[in-house]
Amino acid sequence: MKKILFLLLLSTTAYAEEWWESANESGGKIVLLDYACSSRPEAKTLKRMYAAHKNGQTTWGCWNYWSDQVHVVYDDGQSYTYDPTLFSRKIKP
């Protein structure tokens, strides 16, 4: 049920200041944005994302939701799959 809600909320995002985030292994966070991924224009369904690391480094990539999973492809070519229940919705007031 949580996965269905996640997909529904992603498909109805209407605010520019809305995102999804999860803690990452480096002590930072993974942030899923609702902007087109300009680094992979051939894949029109991908959205922009980044991973902010505790040491201040930021790694950019693209993401989308397929087969009940969040799929991320970083700009350096590495790809990962995450459980969508790890992410929480954030809205800037």
Buried (B, 14 or more C-beta within 10 A) or exposed (E): EEBEEBBEEBEEBEEEEBBBBBEBEBEBBBBBBBEBBEBBEEEEEBBBBBBBBEEEEEBBBBBBBEEEBBBBBBEEEEEBEBEBEEBEBEEEE
